[in-house]
Amino acid sequence: MSSKTLACFGCSHTDLMYTANYISDRPDLMEPQAEWKWPTLLAKKLDMDLIVYAKCGAGSDQVFENVMKSISEDNPDVLAIYWPQLARVQIYGNQYNPNTINSDKKRKWMLKNQPAVRLGSALRELILSENTYHEKSIYVRWIKHIKIIENMCKNNNIKLMMMCADPPDVIDCMMSQKTLLSWEITEMLSEINKKNWIGWPMFKLLGGLHGQEIAHLFHGDQSELVNDSREYPNGEGYYDCHFNKIGHEILMEMWYEKYQKICK
């Protein structure tokens, strides 16, 4: 057993138990392959014990809560946070179990396909209405959470690495750089330590990159890095854009390179 601990956080891109069981003609994707997922590979390469807080469909709020829990209870030496879509809004059901819904107005169909979330249509519309939801509030809360995590890690002598699994500005695909700048996002980002990041400054509109884009730079053909590169008939992406074994190996190398840099 190692004397150090790596804690990893995220959504399905980090979840060791993730399966693409909705693709009926790909039985090889219906069983979890924890042994070649990036958290397992990274812990092995760093020779550290591994703790994973990741759940398919998790949002940034749930990740933040898990990070706070881990710092308090696990005393980790290294944190690797692979941030999920910011469009996911966390709500609480019976017994305060956190669930997430996708608040991207262009992807409301996802609400119907979230088996863990059973909301009445009126409540869904209220959550997603202009009166109760605004993209800026999602960004501001996320950046505040990042600053809290940075301070907690600094005070507890924990190495911190972060990257986005999806671009943060996926919330509104039509948002312009002018709109993003008008929200003073850049001013808030100036308070964040960019040395902790892969793909800085995160926002694509500001020149940032997310995990799959960075992996594409490493490999050259993104379609060879995902579970199922067949495109949907409507042209809106792959059947399963989660990394396959090759993609996870590249992702691990990205994390490892960052770890070496922050340890210098």
C-alpha positions in Angstrom: 0.0 0.0 0.0 1.3 3.4 -1.0 1.8 6.1 1.6 0.1 8.7 -0.6 -3.4 9.0 -2.0 -4.8 10.3 -5.3 -8.5 11.4 -5.3 -10.3 11.8 -8.6 -13.6 13.6 -9.2 -16.0 13.9 -12.1 -18.9 12.5 -14.0 -19.1 9.5 -16.5 -15.7 10.5 -18.0 -14.2 9.6 -14.6 -16.6 7.0 -13.3 -14.9 3.6 -13.2 -18.3 1.9 -13.5 -19.5 3.7 -16.6 -21.0 1.6 -19.3 -22.6 2.5 -22.6 -25.3 -0.1 -22.2 -27.7 1.9 -24.4 -25.8 0.9 -27.5 -27.3 -2.5 -28.1 -25.0 -3.7 -30.8 -21.8 -3.1 -28.8 -21.7 -5.7 -26.1 -18.1 -4.8 -25.4 -19.3 -1.5 -24.0 -21.9 -3.0 -21.6 -19.4 -4.0 -18.9 -17.3 -1.5 -16.8 -13.6 -1.5 -17.6 -12.2 0.1 -14.5 -8.7 -1.3 -15.1 -8.0 1.0 -18.1 -9.8 4.1 -17.0 -7.6 7.2 -16.4 -7.9 7.3 -12.6 -6.7 3.7 -12.3 -3.9 4.2 -14.8 -2.8 7.5 -13.1 -2.7 6.1 -9.6 -0.7 3.1 -10.8 1.8 5.4 -12.6 2.1 7.7 -9.5 2.3 4.7 -7.2 -0.5 6.0 -5.0 -3.7 4.6 -3.5 -6.8 5.6 -5.3 -10.2 7.1 -4.3 -12.7 8.0 -6.9 -15.7 10.2 -6.4 -17.5 10.1 -9.8 -21.0 9.3 -11.0 -22.5 9.2 -14.4 -24.5 12.4 -14.9 -22.9 14.3 -12.0 -22.8 18.1 -12.2 -20.3 20.6 -10.9 -22.2 21.1 -7.6 -21.9 17.4 -6.8 -18.2 17.4 -7.7 -17.6 20.4 -5.4 -19.4 18.7 -2.5 -17.4 15.5 -3.0 -14.1 17.4 -3.1 -15.0 19.1 0.3 -16.0 15.7 1.7 -12.7 14.1 0.5 -10.5 16.8 1.9 -12.2 16.5 5.2 -12.4 12.7 5.5 -9.7 11.2 3.2 -6.7 13.5 3.7 -5.6 13.0 0.0 -2.2 14.1 -1.3 -3.3 14.9 -4.8 -6.7 15.9 -6.3 -7.5 15.5 -10.0 -10.8 17.1 -10.9 -12.2 16.4 -14.4 -15.1 18.9 -14.4 -18.4 17.9 -16.0 -20.8 20.0 -18.0 -21.8 23.1 -16.2 -25.3 22.8 -17.8 -26.2 20.2 -15.2 -28.1 21.7 -12.3 -28.3 19.7 -9.0 -31.5 19.2 -7.2 -32.4 17.1 -4.2 -35.1 14.4 -4.1 -36.3 12.1 -1.3 -33.8 11.8 1.6 -31.7 14.6 0.1 -30.2 12.4 -2.6 -28.6 14.6 -5.1 -29.6 14.3 -8.8 -28.8 16.4 -11.7 -30.8 17.7 -14.7 -29.4 19.2 -17.8 -30.3 22.9 -17.9 -29.1 23.5 -21.5 -32.2 24.8 -23.2 -31.2 23.2 -26.4 -31.0 19.8 -24.7 -34.3 19.6 -22.8 -34.9 16.2 -24.3 -32.3 14.9 -21.9 -34.6 15.6 -19.0 -36.9 12.9 -20.2 -34.0 10.4 -20.4 -32.7 10.9 -16.9 -34.3 7.9 -15.0 -33.0 9.1 -11.6 -34.9 12.4 -12.0 -38.7 12.2 -12.0 -39.8 15.8 -12.2 -43.2 17.1 -13.2 -43.1 19.1 -16.5 -44.2 22.3 -14.7 -41.3 22.0 -12.2 -38.9 21.4 -15.0 -40.0 24.4 -16.9 -39.8 26.5 -13.7 -36.2 25.4 -13.1 -35.2 26.2 -16.7 -37.2 29.5 -17.0 -35.5 32.8 -17.4 -36.7 33.9 -14.0 -34.9 31.2 -12.1 -32.0 30.1 -14.3 -29.3 32.2 -16.0 -26.1 31.0 -17.5 -24.0 33.7 -15.7 -25.1 32.4 -12.3 -23.8 28.9 -13.3 -20.4 30.3 -14.2 -20.1 32.5 -11.2 -20.9 29.7 -8.8 -18.5 27.4 -10.5 -15.6 29.9 -10.3 -16.4 30.5 -6.7 -16.2 26.8 -6.0 -12.9 26.6 -7.8 -11.5 29.4 -5.6 -12.7 27.6 -2.5 -11.1 24.3 -3.6 -7.8 26.1 -4.4 -7.7 27.7 -0.9 -8.6 24.4 0.8 -5.8 22.6 -1.1 -3.3 25.3 -0.3 -4.1 25.3 3.4 -3.9 21.4 3.5 -0.8 21.1 1.4 -2.7 19.1 -1.3 -1.5 19.0 -5.0 -4.4 20.2 -7.2 -4.9 19.5 -10.9 -8.1 20.4 -12.9 -9.4 20.0 -16.5 -12.8 20.3 -18.1 -14.3 17.1 -19.6 -16.6 19.3 -21.7 -16.3 23.0 -22.6 -17.9 25.2 -19.9 -19.5 27.4 -22.5 -21.6 24.4 -23.8 -24.4 25.9 -21.8 -25.3 28.2 -24.6 -23.8 27.2 -27.9 -24.9 30.6 -29.5 -23.2 32.7 -26.8 -20.7 35.2 -28.2 -17.3 36.2 -26.8 -18.8 39.6 -26.3 -21.5 38.2 -24.0 -19.0 36.2 -22.1 -16.7 39.2 -21.6 -19.7 41.4 -20.6 -20.2 39.0 -17.6 -16.7 39.9 -16.4 -15.7 36.3 -16.5 -12.1 37.2 -17.3 -11.8 39.3 -14.2 -13.0 36.4 -12.1 -10.6 34.0 -13.9 -7.7 36.2 -13.0 -8.2 35.2 -9.4 -7.7 31.5 -10.2 -4.3 29.9 -10.3 -3.8 28.8 -13.9 -0.9 26.6 -13.0 -3.4 24.1 -11.6 -5.1 23.7 -15.0 -4.9 21.7 -18.2 -6.5 23.6 -21.1 -6.4 27.1 -19.5 -8.5 29.3 -19.7 -11.1 26.6 -19.9 -13.6 28.7 -22.0 -13.4 27.9 -25.7 -14.5 31.4 -26.5 -11.4 32.7 -24.6 -9.0 30.2 -26.3 -9.3 27.4 -23.7 -9.5 23.6 -24.4 -11.3 20.7 -22.8 -10.2 17.1 -22.5 -11.1 15.7 -25.8 -9.7 18.6 -27.7 -6.4 18.3 -25.9 -6.3 14.6 -26.6 -7.0 15.3 -30.2 -3.8 17.4 -30.3 -1.9 14.5 -28.8 -3.2 11.9 -31.2 -4.5 13.6 -34.3 -7.8 11.7 -34.9 -10.4 12.1 -32.2 -12.7 9.5 -33.7 -10.1 6.8 -32.8 -10.2 7.8 -29.1 -13.9 7.4 -28.3 -16.0 4.3 -27.6 -18.2 4.6 -30.7 -17.4 7.1 -33.4 -20.5 6.5 -35.5 -22.3 9.8 -35.9 -25.9 10.4 -35.0 -28.2 10.8 -38.1 -28.7 14.5 -37.1 -25.0 15.0 -37.1 -24.9 16.0 -33.4 -21.9 14.0 -32.3 -20.9 10.4 -31.8 -22.9 7.5 -30.4 -20.6 7.5 -27.4 -18.0 10.2 -27.1 -16.5 8.8 -23.9 -12.9 7.8 -24.2 -12.0 4.3 -25.1 -8.8 2.6 -23.8 -6.5 4.6 -26.1 -8.2 7.8 -25.1 -7.9 7.0 -21.4 -4.2 6.3 -21.8 -3.7 9.6 -23.4 -5.8 11.3 -20.8 -3.7 9.7 -18.1 -0.5 11.0 -19.7 -1.9 14.5 -19.8 -2.6 14.3 -16.0 0.8 12.8 -15.3 2.6 15.6 -17.3 0.7 18.2 -15.3 1.6 16.4 -12.0 5.2 16.6 -12.9 5.0 20.3 -13.6 3.2 21.2 -10.3 5.7 19.2 -8.3 8.7 21.2 -9.6 
